[in-house]
Amino acid sequence: MRHFVRLIILILINIRICSATQQIPDLLLIGKDTFYLYSFPLNDLNLNKAPFNYGGYSFPHTGCWRGYQAIWEIKENKLFLVSCQ
């Protein structure tokens, strides 16, 4: 019985881990280089609603729960928001 309980716990833990969807990163452009940002600067603005509308959904797919992918660029030591997709 003890082995059965351990097996069930391991299965439940693995199901939880396997069901996660990696989120698409924001992009940071510096010259000709592109970097992936897994910190999302627009989230720090604490907007009341998502800045984009995807029909009846608040997100385009499960890889993008925040509803957008921001593209940032550094020019002349300043950070600019180029676009959001």
PDB file with SEQRES, HELIX, SHEET and CRYST1 records, atoms N, CA, C and O in Angstrom:
SEQRES   1 A   85  MET ARG HIS PHE VAL ARG LEU ILE ILE LEU ILE LEU ILE          
SEQRES   2 A   85  ASN ILE ARG ILE CYS SER ALA THR GLN GLN ILE PRO ASP          
SEQRES   3 A   85  LEU LEU LEU ILE GLY LYS ASP THR PHE TYR LEU TYR SER          
SEQRES   4 A   85  PHE PRO LEU ASN ASP LEU ASN LEU ASN LYS ALA PRO PHE          
SEQRES   5 A   85  ASN TYR GLY GLY TYR SER PHE PRO HIS THR GLY CYS TRP          
SEQRES   6 A   85  ARG GLY TYR GLN ALA ILE TRP GLU ILE LYS GLU ASN LYS          
SEQRES   7 A   85  LEU PHE LEU VAL SER CYS GLN                                  
HELIX    1 AA1 ARG A    2  CYS A   18  1                                  17    
HELIX    2 AA2 PRO A   41  LEU A   45  5                                   5    
SHEET    1 AA1 4 ASP A  33  LEU A  37  0                                        
SHEET    2 AA1 4 ASP A  26  ILE A  30 -1                                        
SHEET    3 AA1 4 ALA A  70  LYS A  75  1                                        
SHEET    4 AA1 4 LYS A  78  CYS A  84 -1                                        
CRYST1    1.000    1.000    1.000  90.00  90.00  90.00 P 1           1          
ATOM      1  N   MET A   1       0.820  -1.195   0.000  1.00  0.00           N  
ATOM      2  CA  MET A   1       0.000   0.000   0.000  1.00  0.00           C  
ATOM      3  C   MET A   1       0.867   1.263   0.000  1.00  0.00           C  
ATOM      4  O   MET A   1       0.555   2.247  -0.671  1.00  0.00           O  
ATOM      5  N   ARG A   2       1.950   1.214   0.759  1.00  0.00           N  
ATOM      6  CA  ARG A   2       2.848   2.365   0.841  1.00  0.00           C  
ATOM      7  C   ARG A   2       3.437   2.691  -0.532  1.00  0.00           C  
ATOM      8  O   ARG A   2       3.555   3.866  -0.882  1.00  0.00           O  
ATOM      9  N   HIS A   3       3.806   1.680  -1.312  1.00  0.00           N  
ATOM     10  CA  HIS A   3       4.360   1.885  -2.651  1.00  0.00           C  
ATOM     11  C   HIS A   3       3.309   2.465  -3.592  1.00  0.00           C  
ATOM     12  O   HIS A   3       3.614   3.295  -4.448  1.00  0.00           O  
ATOM     13  N   PHE A   4       2.074   2.019  -3.421  1.00  0.00           N  
ATOM     14  CA  PHE A   4       0.991   2.527  -4.251  1.00  0.00           C  
ATOM     15  C   PHE A   4       0.775   4.019  -4.003  1.00  0.00           C  
ATOM     16  O   PHE A   4       0.582   4.774  -4.956  1.00  0.00           O  
ATOM     17  N   VAL A   5       0.803   4.449  -2.765  1.00  0.00           N  
ATOM     18  CA  VAL A   5       0.631   5.866  -2.421  1.00  0.00           C  
ATOM     19  C   VAL A   5       1.775   6.686  -2.997  1.00  0.00           C  
ATOM     20  O   VAL A   5       1.542   7.764  -3.545  1.00  0.00           O  
ATOM     21  N   ARG A   6       2.996   6.204  -2.885  1.00  0.00           N  
ATOM     22  CA  ARG A   6       4.153   6.906  -3.452  1.00  0.00           C  
ATOM     23  C   ARG A   6       4.027   7.032  -4.968  1.00  0.00           C  
ATOM     24  O   ARG A   6       4.337   8.078  -5.537  1.00  0.00           O  
ATOM     25  N   LEU A   7       3.576   5.975  -5.610  1.00  0.00           N  
ATOM     26  CA  LEU A   7       3.390   5.995  -7.055  1.00  0.00           C  
ATOM     27  C   LEU A   7       2.351   7.038  -7.461  1.00  0.00           C  
ATOM     28  O   LEU A   7       2.566   7.793  -8.409  1.00  0.00           O  
ATOM     29  N   ILE A   8       1.255   7.082  -6.766  1.00  0.00           N  
ATOM     30  CA  ILE A   8       0.202   8.059  -7.066  1.00  0.00           C  
ATOM     31  C   ILE A   8       0.730   9.488  -6.875  1.00  0.00           C  
ATOM     32  O   ILE A   8       0.452  10.361  -7.697  1.00  0.00           O  
ATOM     33  N   ILE A   9       1.472   9.727  -5.823  1.00  0.00           N  
ATOM     34  CA  ILE A   9       2.039  11.064  -5.574  1.00  0.00           C  
ATOM     35  C   ILE A   9       2.992  11.446  -6.695  1.00  0.00           C  
ATOM     36  O   ILE A   9       2.933  12.574  -7.185  1.00  0.00           O  
ATOM     37  N   LEU A  10       3.857  10.551  -7.109  1.00  0.00           N  
ATOM     38  CA  LEU A  10       4.786  10.836  -8.205  1.00  0.00           C  
ATOM     39  C   LEU A  10       4.045  11.121  -9.503  1.00  0.00           C  
ATOM     40  O   LEU A  10       4.430  12.024 -10.246  1.00  0.00           O  
ATOM     41  N   ILE A  11       3.008  10.382  -9.783  1.00  0.00           N  
ATOM     42  CA  ILE A  11       2.220  10.621 -10.999  1.00  0.00           C  
ATOM     43  C   ILE A  11       1.579  11.996 -10.952  1.00  0.00           C  
ATOM     44  O   ILE A  11       1.616  12.726 -11.942  1.00  0.00           O  
ATOM     45  N   LEU A  12       0.998  12.358  -9.832  1.00  0.00           N  
ATOM     46  CA  LEU A  12       0.352  13.671  -9.709  1.00  0.00           C  
ATOM     47  C   LEU A  12       1.354  14.810  -9.841  1.00  0.00           C  
ATOM     48  O   LEU A  12       1.048  15.829 -10.460  1.00  0.00           O  
ATOM     49  N   ILE A  13       2.528  14.657  -9.277  1.00  0.00           N  
ATOM     50  CA  ILE A  13       3.560  15.693  -9.394  1.00  0.00           C  
ATOM     51  C   ILE A  13       3.988  15.830 -10.854  1.00  0.00           C  
ATOM     52  O   ILE A  13       4.128  16.949 -11.348  1.00  0.00           O  
ATOM     53  N   ASN A  14       4.195  14.731 -11.541  1.00  0.00           N  
ATOM     54  CA  ASN A  14       4.618  14.780 -12.939  1.00  0.00           C  
ATOM     55  C   ASN A  14       3.544  15.357 -13.845  1.00  0.00           C  
ATOM     56  O   ASN A  14       3.870  16.062 -14.800  1.00  0.00           O  
ATOM     57  N   ILE A  15       2.298  15.085 -13.582  1.00  0.00           N  
ATOM     58  CA  ILE A  15       1.217  15.664 -14.378  1.00  0.00           C  
ATOM     59  C   ILE A  15       1.226  17.171 -14.234  1.00  0.00           C  
ATOM     60  O   ILE A  15       1.050  17.881 -15.224  1.00  0.00           O  
ATOM     61  N   ARG A  16       1.424  17.672 -13.046  1.00  0.00           N  
ATOM     62  CA  ARG A  16       1.448  19.117 -12.806  1.00  0.00           C  
ATOM     63  C   ARG A  16       2.623  19.771 -13.533  1.00  0.00           C  
ATOM     64  O   ARG A  16       2.467  20.840 -14.124  1.00  0.00           O  
ATOM     65  N   ILE A  17       3.780  19.147 -13.494  1.00  0.00           N  
ATOM     66  CA  ILE A  17       4.961  19.697 -14.158  1.00  0.00           C  
ATOM     67  C   ILE A  17       4.800  19.659 -15.679  1.00  0.00           C  
ATOM     68  O   ILE A  17       5.165  20.616 -16.362  1.00  0.00           O  
ATOM     69  N   CYS A  18       4.268  18.585 -16.205  1.00  0.00           N  
ATOM     70  CA  CYS A  18       4.142  18.426 -17.659  1.00  0.00           C  
ATOM     71  C   CYS A  18       3.069  19.320 -18.258  1.00  0.00           C  
ATOM     72  O   CYS A  18       3.093  19.570 -19.463  1.00  0.00           O  
ATOM     73  N   SER A  19       2.148  19.801 -17.474  1.00  0.00           N  
ATOM     74  CA  SER A  19       1.055  20.590 -18.031  1.00  0.00           C  
ATOM     75  C   SER A  19       1.394  22.075 -18.148  1.00  0.00           C  
ATOM     76  O   SER A  19       0.578  22.843 -18.659  1.00  0.00           O  
ATOM     77  N   ALA A  20       2.549  22.492 -17.700  1.00  0.00           N  
ATOM     78  CA  ALA A  20       2.940  23.903 -17.786  1.00  0.00           C  
ATOM     79  C   ALA A  20       3.317  24.254 -19.218  1.00  0.00           C  
ATOM     80  O   ALA A  20       3.905  23.444 -19.935  1.00  0.00           O  
ATOM     81  N   THR A  21       2.971  25.479 -19.626  1.00  0.00           N  
ATOM     82  CA  THR A  21       3.311  25.964 -20.952  1.00  0.00           C  
ATOM     83  C   THR A  21       4.331  27.084 -20.822  1.00  0.00           C  
ATOM     84  O   THR A  21       4.081  28.074 -20.134  1.00  0.00           O  
ATOM     85  N   GLN A  22       5.466  26.939 -21.471  1.00  0.00           N  
ATOM     86  CA  GLN A  22       6.463  27.994 -21.440  1.00  0.00           C  
ATOM     87  C   GLN A  22       5.913  29.213 -22.179  1.00  0.00           C  
ATOM     88  O   GLN A  22       5.337  29.083 -23.260  1.00  0.00           O  
ATOM     89  N   GLN A  23       6.089  30.379 -21.603  1.00  0.00           N  
ATOM     90  CA  GLN A  23       5.577  31.609 -22.188  1.00  0.00           C  
ATOM     91  C   GLN A  23       6.582  32.188 -23.183  1.00  0.00           C  
ATOM     92  O   GLN A  23       7.794  32.106 -22.982  1.00  0.00           O  
ATOM     93  N   ILE A  24       6.055  32.776 -24.259  1.00  0.00           N  
ATOM     94  CA  ILE A  24       6.960  33.387 -25.235  1.00  0.00           C  
ATOM     95  C   ILE A  24       7.595  34.628 -24.595  1.00  0.00           C  
ATOM     96  O   ILE A  24       6.916  35.372 -23.886  1.00  0.00           O  
ATOM     97  N   PRO A  25       8.858  34.850 -24.833  1.00  0.00           N  
ATOM     98  CA  PRO A  25       9.549  35.967 -24.197  1.00  0.00           C  
ATOM     99  C   PRO A  25       9.344  37.272 -24.952  1.00  0.00           C  
ATOM    100  O   PRO A  25       9.014  37.270 -26.139  1.00  0.00           O  
ATOM    101  N   ASP A  26       9.542  38.390 -24.253  1.00  0.00           N  
ATOM    102  CA  ASP A  26       9.683  39.668 -24.931  1.00  0.00           C  
ATOM    103  C   ASP A  26      11.047  39.664 -25.612  1.00  0.00           C  
ATOM    104  O   ASP A  26      11.930  38.892 -25.239  1.00  0.00           O  
ATOM    105  N   LEU A  27      11.215  40.519 -26.599  1.00  0.00           N  
ATOM    106  CA  LEU A  27      12.491  40.590 -27.319  1.00  0.00           C  
ATOM    107  C   LEU A  27      13.162  41.924 -27.047  1.00  0.00           C  
ATOM    108  O   LEU A  27      12.500  42.961 -27.001  1.00  0.00           O  
ATOM    109  N   LEU A  28      14.465  41.900 -26.867  1.00  0.00           N  
ATOM    110  CA  LEU A  28      15.262  43.107 -26.680  1.00  0.00           C  
ATOM    111  C   LEU A  28      16.278  43.172 -27.812  1.00  0.00           C  
ATOM    112  O   LEU A  28      17.096  42.266 -27.973  1.00  0.00           O  
ATOM    113  N   LEU A  29      16.225  44.244 -28.593  1.00  0.00           N  
ATOM    114  CA  LEU A  29      17.135  44.442 -29.715  1.00  0.00           C  
ATOM    115  C   LEU A  29      18.218  45.437 -29.315  1.00  0.00           C  
ATOM    116  O   LEU A  29      17.931  46.561 -28.905  1.00  0.00           O  
ATOM    117  N   ILE A  30      19.450  45.007 -29.442  1.00  0.00           N  
ATOM    118  CA  ILE A  30      20.596  45.884 -29.187  1.00  0.00           C  
ATOM    119  C   ILE A  30      21.499  45.743 -30.401  1.00  0.00           C  
ATOM    120  O   ILE A  30      22.186  44.734 -30.563  1.00  0.00           O  
ATOM    121  N   GLY A  31      21.492  46.757 -31.250  1.00  0.00           N  
ATOM    122  CA  GLY A  31      22.242  46.673 -32.504  1.00  0.00           C  
ATOM    123  C   GLY A  31      21.666  45.570 -33.360  1.00  0.00           C  
ATOM    124  O   GLY A  31      20.470  45.564 -33.653  1.00  0.00           O  
ATOM    125  N   LYS A  32      22.515  44.628 -33.765  1.00  0.00           N  
ATOM    126  CA  LYS A  32      22.057  43.505 -34.577  1.00  0.00           C  
ATOM    127  C   LYS A  32      21.767  42.261 -33.740  1.00  0.00           C  
ATOM    128  O   LYS A  32      21.426  41.209 -34.280  1.00  0.00           O  
ATOM    129  N   ASP A  33      21.903  42.384 -32.426  1.00  0.00           N  
ATOM    130  CA  ASP A  33      21.667  41.254 -31.529  1.00  0.00           C  
ATOM    131  C   ASP A  33      20.237  41.278 -30.994  1.00  0.00           C  
ATOM    132  O   ASP A  33      19.664  42.343 -30.765  1.00  0.00           O  
ATOM    133  N   THR A  34      19.680  40.103 -30.802  1.00  0.00           N  
ATOM    134  CA  THR A  34      18.350  39.942 -30.228  1.00  0.00           C  
ATOM    135  C   THR A  34      18.475  39.088 -28.973  1.00  0.00           C  
ATOM    136  O   THR A  34      19.079  38.016 -28.999  1.00  0.00           O  
ATOM    137  N   PHE A  35      17.902  39.572 -27.879  1.00  0.00           N  
ATOM    138  CA  PHE A  35      17.921  38.858 -26.611  1.00  0.00           C  
ATOM    139  C   PHE A  35      16.501  38.548 -26.189  1.00  0.00           C  
ATOM    140  O   PHE A  35      15.583  39.324 -26.453  1.00  0.00           O  
ATOM    141  N   TYR A  36      16.319  37.414 -25.533  1.00  0.00           N  
ATOM    142  CA  TYR A  36      15.013  37.035 -25.001  1.00  0.00           C  
ATOM    143  C   TYR A  36      14.888  37.543 -23.577  1.00  0.00           C  
ATOM    144  O   TYR A  36      15.778  37.325 -22.755  1.00  0.00           O  
ATOM    145  N   LEU A  37      13.786  38.221 -23.282  1.00  0.00           N  
ATOM    146  CA  LEU A  37      13.520  38.715 -21.929  1.00  0.00           C  
ATOM    147  C   LEU A  37      12.428  37.858 -21.299  1.00  0.00           C  
ATOM    148  O   LEU A  37      11.312  37.786 -21.813  1.00  0.00           O  
ATOM    149  N   TYR A  38      12.750  37.224 -20.204  1.00  0.00           N  
ATOM    150  CA  TYR A  38      11.736  36.456 -19.483  1.00  0.00           C  
ATOM    151  C   TYR A  38      11.224  37.228 -18.278  1.00  0.00           C  
ATOM    152  O   TYR A  38      10.477  36.695 -17.458  1.00  0.00           O  
ATOM    153  N   SER A  39      11.630  38.487 -18.179  1.00  0.00           N  
ATOM    154  CA  SER A  39      10.992  39.422 -17.256  1.00  0.00           C  
ATOM    155  C   SER A  39      10.189  40.347 -18.166  1.00  0.00           C  
ATOM    156  O   SER A  39      10.663  40.725 -19.238  1.00  0.00           O  
ATOM    157  N   PHE A  40       9.007  40.704 -17.758  1.00  0.00           N  
ATOM    158  CA  PHE A  40       8.096  41.415 -18.648  1.00  0.00           C  
ATOM    159  C   PHE A  40       7.875  42.829 -18.128  1.00  0.00           C  
ATOM    160  O   PHE A  40       7.028  43.033 -17.258  1.00  0.00           O  
ATOM    161  N   PRO A  41       8.623  43.821 -18.645  1.00  0.00           N  
ATOM    162  CA  PRO A  41       8.552  45.193 -18.135  1.00  0.00           C  
ATOM    163  C   PRO A  41       7.162  45.817 -18.191  1.00  0.00           C  
ATOM    164  O   PRO A  41       6.817  46.608 -17.312  1.00  0.00           O  
ATOM    165  N   LEU A  42       6.352  45.486 -19.198  1.00  0.00           N  
ATOM    166  CA  LEU A  42       5.003  46.055 -19.262  1.00  0.00           C  
ATOM    167  C   LEU A  42       4.121  45.577 -18.108  1.00  0.00           C  
ATOM    168  O   LEU A  42       3.190  46.278 -17.712  1.00  0.00           O  
ATOM    169  N   ASN A  43       4.404  44.396 -17.567  1.00  0.00           N  
ATOM    170  CA  ASN A  43       3.637  43.909 -16.420  1.00  0.00           C  
ATOM    171  C   ASN A  43       3.828  44.801 -15.201  1.00  0.00           C  
ATOM    172  O   ASN A  43       2.934  44.903 -14.362  1.00  0.00           O  
ATOM    173  N   ASP A  44       4.987  45.446 -15.097  1.00  0.00           N  
ATOM    174  CA  ASP A  44       5.250  46.324 -13.952  1.00  0.00           C  
ATOM    175  C   ASP A  44       4.375  47.570 -13.959  1.00  0.00           C  
ATOM    176  O   ASP A  44       4.264  48.256 -12.943  1.00  0.00           O  
ATOM    177  N   LEU A  45       3.750  47.869 -15.102  1.00  0.00           N  
ATOM    178  CA  LEU A  45       2.860  49.026 -15.181  1.00  0.00           C  
ATOM    179  C   LEU A  45       1.518  48.769 -14.513  1.00  0.00           C  
ATOM    180  O   LEU A  45       0.763  49.709 -14.267  1.00  0.00           O  
ATOM    181  N   ASN A  46       1.205  47.502 -14.215  1.00  0.00           N  
ATOM    182  CA  ASN A  46      -0.053  47.117 -13.569  1.00  0.00           C  
ATOM    183  C   ASN A  46      -1.263  47.701 -14.291  1.00  0.00           C  
ATOM    184  O   ASN A  46      -2.099  48.362 -13.675  1.00  0.00           O  
ATOM    185  N   LEU A  47      -1.357  47.457 -15.600  1.00  0.00           N  
ATOM    186  CA  LEU A  47      -2.478  47.940 -16.396  1.00  0.00           C  
ATOM    187  C   LEU A  47      -3.768  47.257 -15.950  1.00  0.00           C  
ATOM    188  O   LEU A  47      -3.755  46.088 -15.566  1.00  0.00           O  
ATOM    189  N   ASN A  48      -4.875  47.986 -15.999  1.00  0.00           N  
ATOM    190  CA  ASN A  48      -6.157  47.430 -15.579  1.00  0.00           C  
ATOM    191  C   ASN A  48      -6.682  46.375 -16.543  1.00  0.00           C  
ATOM    192  O   ASN A  48      -7.382  45.453 -16.125  1.00  0.00           O  
ATOM    193  N   LYS A  49      -6.358  46.496 -17.818  1.00  0.00           N  
ATOM    194  CA  LYS A  49      -6.753  45.484 -18.796  1.00  0.00           C  
ATOM    195  C   LYS A  49      -5.627  45.299 -19.798  1.00  0.00           C  
ATOM    196  O   LYS A  49      -4.731  46.135 -19.910  1.00  0.00           O  
ATOM    197  N   ALA A  50      -5.686  44.192 -20.523  1.00  0.00           N  
ATOM    198  CA  ALA A  50      -4.653  43.895 -21.508  1.00  0.00           C  
ATOM    199  C   ALA A  50      -4.641  44.976 -22.590  1.00  0.00           C  
ATOM    200  O   ALA A  50      -5.701  45.458 -22.988  1.00  0.00           O  
ATOM    201  N   PRO A  51      -3.465  45.361 -23.065  1.00  0.00           N  
ATOM    202  CA  PRO A  51      -3.389  46.432 -24.055  1.00  0.00           C  
ATOM    203  C   PRO A  51      -3.844  46.033 -25.450  1.00  0.00           C  
ATOM    204  O   PRO A  51      -3.926  46.889 -26.331  1.00  0.00           O  
ATOM    205  N   PHE A  52      -4.145  44.743 -25.680  1.00  0.00           N  
ATOM    206  CA  PHE A  52      -4.524  44.279 -26.998  1.00  0.00           C  
ATOM    207  C   PHE A  52      -5.734  43.377 -26.906  1.00  0.00           C  
ATOM    208  O   PHE A  52      -5.967  42.747 -25.874  1.00  0.00           O  
ATOM    209  N   ASN A  53      -6.506  43.311 -27.973  1.00  0.00           N  
ATOM    210  CA  ASN A  53      -7.712  42.514 -28.008  1.00  0.00           C  
ATOM    211  C   ASN A  53      -7.555  41.410 -29.049  1.00  0.00           C  
ATOM    212  O   ASN A  53      -7.260  41.688 -30.211  1.00  0.00           O  
ATOM    213  N   TYR A  54      -7.748  40.183 -28.642  1.00  0.00           N  
ATOM    214  CA  TYR A  54      -7.662  39.048 -29.553  1.00  0.00           C  
ATOM    215  C   TYR A  54      -9.054  38.429 -29.716  1.00  0.00           C  
ATOM    216  O   TYR A  54      -9.269  37.266 -29.376  1.00  0.00           O  
ATOM    217  N   GLY A  55      -9.977  39.205 -30.230  1.00  0.00           N  
ATOM    218  CA  GLY A  55     -11.348  38.724 -30.397  1.00  0.00           C  
ATOM    219  C   GLY A  55     -12.007  38.566 -29.044  1.00  0.00           C  
ATOM    220  O   GLY A  55     -11.966  39.483 -28.223  1.00  0.00           O  
ATOM    221  N   GLY A  56     -12.610  37.422 -28.799  1.00  0.00           N  
ATOM    222  CA  GLY A  56     -13.261  37.159 -27.521  1.00  0.00           C  
ATOM    223  C   GLY A  56     -12.319  36.633 -26.459  1.00  0.00           C  
ATOM    224  O   GLY A  56     -12.751  36.315 -25.351  1.00  0.00           O  
ATOM    225  N   TYR A  57     -11.031  36.536 -26.781  1.00  0.00           N  
ATOM    226  CA  TYR A  57     -10.064  35.971 -25.857  1.00  0.00           C  
ATOM    227  C   TYR A  57      -9.153  37.074 -25.321  1.00  0.00           C  
ATOM    228  O   TYR A  57      -8.973  38.108 -25.963  1.00  0.00           O  
ATOM    229  N   SER A  58      -8.591  36.847 -24.161  1.00  0.00           N  
ATOM    230  CA  SER A  58      -7.646  37.814 -23.606  1.00  0.00           C  
ATOM    231  C   SER A  58      -6.203  37.420 -23.903  1.00  0.00           C  
ATOM    232  O   SER A  58      -5.275  38.115 -23.490  1.00  0.00           O  
ATOM    233  N   PHE A  59      -6.005  36.317 -24.611  1.00  0.00           N  
ATOM    234  CA  PHE A  59      -4.664  35.852 -24.970  1.00  0.00           C  
ATOM    235  C   PHE A  59      -4.739  35.159 -26.324  1.00  0.00           C  
ATOM    236  O   PHE A  59      -5.769  34.568 -26.646  1.00  0.00           O  
ATOM    237  N   PRO A  60      -3.665  35.214 -27.140  1.00  0.00           N  
ATOM    238  CA  PRO A  60      -3.706  34.587 -28.459  1.00  0.00           C  
ATOM    239  C   PRO A  60      -3.577  33.063 -28.427  1.00  0.00           C  
ATOM    240  O   PRO A  60      -4.128  32.383 -29.293  1.00  0.00           O  
ATOM    241  N   HIS A  61      -2.856  32.517 -27.438  1.00  0.00           N  
ATOM    242  CA  HIS A  61      -2.690  31.073 -27.289  1.00  0.00           C  
ATOM    243  C   HIS A  61      -2.101  30.813 -25.909  1.00  0.00           C  
ATOM    244  O   HIS A  61      -1.754  31.757 -25.200  1.00  0.00           O  
ATOM    245  N   THR A  62      -1.985  29.557 -25.522  1.00  0.00           N  
ATOM    246  CA  THR A  62      -1.544  29.234 -24.167  1.00  0.00           C  
ATOM    247  C   THR A  62      -0.090  29.585 -23.905  1.00  0.00           C  
ATOM    248  O   THR A  62       0.325  29.620 -22.746  1.00  0.00           O  
ATOM    249  N   GLY A  63       0.695  29.845 -24.934  1.00  0.00           N  
ATOM    250  CA  GLY A  63       2.086  30.244 -24.756  1.00  0.00           C  
ATOM    251  C   GLY A  63       2.224  31.733 -24.497  1.00  0.00           C  
ATOM    252  O   GLY A  63       3.339  32.242 -24.380  1.00  0.00           O  
ATOM    253  N   CYS A  64       1.096  32.442 -24.406  1.00  0.00           N  
ATOM    254  CA  CYS A  64       1.143  33.891 -24.212  1.00  0.00           C  
ATOM    255  C   CYS A  64      -0.042  34.346 -23.370  1.00  0.00           C  
ATOM    256  O   CYS A  64      -0.931  35.037 -23.870  1.00  0.00           O  
ATOM    257  N   TRP A  65      -0.059  33.965 -22.097  1.00  0.00           N  
ATOM    258  CA  TRP A  65      -1.167  34.303 -21.210  1.00  0.00           C  
ATOM    259  C   TRP A  65      -1.292  35.797 -20.981  1.00  0.00           C  
ATOM    260  O   TRP A  65      -2.387  36.271 -20.680  1.00  0.00           O  
ATOM    261  N   ARG A  66      -0.218  36.554 -21.113  1.00  0.00           N  
ATOM    262  CA  ARG A  66      -0.313  38.000 -20.866  1.00  0.00           C  
ATOM    263  C   ARG A  66      -0.942  38.732 -22.047  1.00  0.00           C  
ATOM    264  O   ARG A  66      -1.321  39.895 -21.905  1.00  0.00           O  
ATOM    265  N   GLY A  67      -1.064  38.091 -23.206  1.00  0.00           N  
ATOM    266  CA  GLY A  67      -1.791  38.652 -24.330  1.00  0.00           C  
ATOM    267  C   GLY A  67      -0.965  39.427 -25.332  1.00  0.00           C  
ATOM    268  O   GLY A  67      -1.526  39.985 -26.275  1.00  0.00           O  
ATOM    269  N   TYR A  68       0.322  39.484 -25.169  1.00  0.00           N  
ATOM    270  CA  TYR A  68       1.163  40.227 -26.112  1.00  0.00           C  
ATOM    271  C   TYR A  68       2.615  39.763 -25.988  1.00  0.00           C  
ATOM    272  O   TYR A  68       2.999  39.129 -25.006  1.00  0.00           O  
ATOM    273  N   GLN A  69       3.398  40.090 -26.991  1.00  0.00           N  
ATOM    274  CA  GLN A  69       4.854  39.938 -26.936  1.00  0.00           C  
ATOM    275  C   GLN A  69       5.429  41.306 -27.287  1.00  0.00           C  
ATOM    276  O   GLN A  69       5.247  41.792 -28.403  1.00  0.00           O  
ATOM    277  N   ALA A  70       6.109  41.913 -26.354  1.00  0.00           N  
ATOM    278  CA  ALA A  70       6.692  43.235 -26.576  1.00  0.00           C  
ATOM    279  C   ALA A  70       8.072  43.109 -27.221  1.00  0.00           C  
ATOM    280  O   ALA A  70       8.835  42.188 -26.931  1.00  0.00           O  
ATOM    281  N   ILE A  71       8.362  44.051 -28.090  1.00  0.00           N  
ATOM    282  CA  ILE A  71       9.691  44.136 -28.701  1.00  0.00           C  
ATOM    283  C   ILE A  71      10.299  45.460 -28.272  1.00  0.00           C  
ATOM    284  O   ILE A  71       9.764  46.530 -28.560  1.00  0.00           O  
ATOM    285  N   TRP A  72      11.417  45.372 -27.585  1.00  0.00           N  
ATOM    286  CA  TRP A  72      12.118  46.536 -27.039  1.00  0.00           C  
ATOM    287  C   TRP A  72      13.404  46.753 -27.811  1.00  0.00           C  
ATOM    288  O   TRP A  72      13.969  45.816 -28.376  1.00  0.00           O  
ATOM    289  N   GLU A  73      13.865  48.003 -27.830  1.00  0.00           N  
ATOM    290  CA  GLU A  73      15.138  48.304 -28.491  1.00  0.00           C  
ATOM    291  C   GLU A  73      15.883  49.357 -27.679  1.00  0.00           C  
ATOM    292  O   GLU A  73      15.296  50.302 -27.152  1.00  0.00           O  
ATOM    293  N   ILE A  74      17.181  49.164 -27.598  1.00  0.00           N  
ATOM    294  CA  ILE A  74      18.029  50.161 -26.941  1.00  0.00           C  
ATOM    295  C   ILE A  74      18.726  50.975 -28.021  1.00  0.00           C  
ATOM    296  O   ILE A  74      19.459  50.439 -28.852  1.00  0.00           O  
ATOM    297  N   LYS A  75      18.478  52.293 -27.991  1.00  0.00           N  
ATOM    298  CA  LYS A  75      19.132  53.226 -28.913  1.00  0.00           C  
ATOM    299  C   LYS A  75      19.642  54.394 -28.096  1.00  0.00           C  
ATOM    300  O   LYS A  75      18.911  54.955 -27.280  1.00  0.00           O  
ATOM    301  N   GLU A  76      20.880  54.758 -28.308  1.00  0.00           N  
ATOM    302  CA  GLU A  76      21.498  55.890 -27.613  1.00  0.00           C  
ATOM    303  C   GLU A  76      21.292  55.796 -26.104  1.00  0.00           C  
ATOM    304  O   GLU A  76      20.955  56.781 -25.447  1.00  0.00           O  
ATOM    305  N   ASN A  77      21.504  54.584 -25.565  1.00  0.00           N  
ATOM    306  CA  ASN A  77      21.397  54.304 -24.129  1.00  0.00           C  
ATOM    307  C   ASN A  77      20.007  54.558 -23.557  1.00  0.00           C  
ATOM    308  O   ASN A  77      19.868  54.836 -22.366  1.00  0.00           O  
ATOM    309  N   LYS A  78      18.972  54.463 -24.401  1.00  0.00           N  
ATOM    310  CA  LYS A  78      17.584  54.615 -23.946  1.00  0.00           C  
ATOM    311  C   LYS A  78      16.794  53.388 -24.395  1.00  0.00           C  
ATOM    312  O   LYS A  78      17.059  52.819 -25.454  1.00  0.00           O  
ATOM    313  N   LEU A  79      15.829  52.992 -23.581  1.00  0.00           N  
ATOM    314  CA  LEU A  79      15.002  51.843 -23.875  1.00  0.00           C  
ATOM    315  C   LEU A  79      13.699  52.305 -24.532  1.00  0.00           C  
ATOM    316  O   LEU A  79      12.997  53.161 -23.993  1.00  0.00           O  
ATOM    317  N   PHE A  80      13.380  51.733 -25.697  1.00  0.00           N  
ATOM    318  CA  PHE A  80      12.163  52.092 -26.424  1.00  0.00           C  
ATOM    319  C   PHE A  80      11.307  50.847 -26.628  1.00  0.00           C  
ATOM    320  O   PHE A  80      11.828  49.760 -26.880  1.00  0.00           O  
ATOM    321  N   LEU A  81       9.996  51.012 -26.518  1.00  0.00           N  
ATOM    322  CA  LEU A  81       9.054  49.958 -26.876  1.00  0.00           C  
ATOM    323  C   LEU A  81       8.774  50.111 -28.363  1.00  0.00           C  
ATOM    324  O   LEU A  81       8.142  51.082 -28.778  1.00  0.00           O  
ATOM    325  N   VAL A  82       9.237  49.165 -29.166  1.00  0.00           N  
ATOM    326  CA  VAL A  82       9.114  49.236 -30.612  1.00  0.00           C  
ATOM    327  C   VAL A  82       7.716  48.786 -31.051  1.00  0.00           C  
ATOM    328  O   VAL A  82       7.057  49.470 -31.833  1.00  0.00           O  
ATOM    329  N   SER A  83       7.280  47.655 -30.554  1.00  0.00           N  
ATOM    330  CA  SER A  83       5.950  47.152 -30.918  1.00  0.00           C  
ATOM    331  C   SER A  83       5.506  46.093 -29.932  1.00  0.00           C  
ATOM    332  O   SER A  83       6.293  45.584 -29.134  1.00  0.00           O  
ATOM    333  N   CYS A  84       4.227  45.776 -30.008  1.00  0.00           N  
ATOM    334  CA  CYS A  84       3.634  44.686 -29.251  1.00  0.00           C  
ATOM    335  C   CYS A  84       2.824  43.844 -30.222  1.00  0.00           C  
ATOM    336  O   CYS A  84       2.028  44.367 -31.002  1.00  0.00           O  
ATOM    337  N   GLN A  85       3.031  42.566 -30.167  1.00  0.00           N  
ATOM    338  CA  GLN A  85       2.336  41.675 -31.088  1.00  0.00           C  
ATOM    339  C   GLN A  85       1.467  40.738 -30.316  1.00  0.00           C  
ATOM    340  O   GLN A  85       0.789  39.897 -30.905  1.00  0.00           O  
TER     341      GLN A  85                                                      
END                                                                             
